[in-house]
Amino acid sequence: MQTRVAVMSILLNDCARAGEVNSLLHAYNEYVIGRMGIPYRQKGIYIISVAVDAPPDAISALSGKIGRLSGVSIKTAYSNFVSGDGHEAPC
């Protein structure tokens, strides 16, 4: 199975949606490499960055589900690296 590495940037304008976002991230936790959450209290928003290594369909599905939540914005940046194709790149 081919996977891609991507970073999701999530902005919560409505803190009441944090539980829903966390539930979705938990449902896809097998693909999560790491995550970082930053509360920006002065502006009343929360910033979450999530790094994933997943099949493209799973990344799109998670991004779409999060993006449909009101008060939540998401952008996903994909790397050009595709794993599982037999050409793993050394670091």
N, C-alpha and C positions, 0 to 999 in steps of 0.2 A: 504494500500500500504506500503510495506516495504522499508525503506530507510537505507542508510549507511552514516556514517560520514567519510569524507576523506579530505586530504590536498593535494592540487596541488602545485607543485613547478615549476615555469615557468621562463626560462632564455631567454631573448631577446638579441640576438647578433646583430640584425638589428632594430634600433629604428623606422624605417619606418613601421614595423609590429605592432607597439603599438596600432594603431587604429583598426586593424583587431582583435587583441586579446581582446581589450576592447569591441568591438561589439559582439564577441562571449560570453564574460562574461555577458554582458547585456542581451543577448538572454536567458541566463540561470539564471538570477538574482533571480528568485523565490527560488532557491536552495542555493544561496550564503549566508553563515553565516557572513563572513567577509573577507576582503582582505587587503594586505599590499604590497605596492610597494616601492622598494628601487632603486634609480638610482646610479649605481656605475660608476661615471663619469671618474675616473682614468683608468678604463678598457674599458669604452665605452659599458657597458652592463646594462641591467635592470633586476632586480630580483623581481618577483611577487609571493607571497604566497596567496593562496585562500583556505579557509575552506568552505566545502559544506556539506549539508545534503540532499541527493537525492537518487532516485532509482538507483541501480547499472547501468542500461542501460543508464541513463542520464549522469552519471559520465563518463562512457566509451565514450559516444558520444562526450561530450565536450572535453575530453582529446584527443580523436582522431582528432577532427577538429583543435584544437590548435596545435597538434603535426605535422600536415601536412603542416603547414605554414613554408616556408623556413626561416632560420635565427632564429627559435624558437625551444627550447627544453623544454620538460615537463616530469615530473615524478609524479605519483600519489601514495600516501600511504593511504591505507584503514584501518579504525579501525575495531576491531572485534565486535563493538557494532552495532546491527541492531535494528532500531526502527520500531514501527508499528506491532510488533509481540505479543503485549500484555504483554511483560516483560520489561517494562521500568526500567532502573537501576537508583536508587537514587545516588546523588553525596554526 
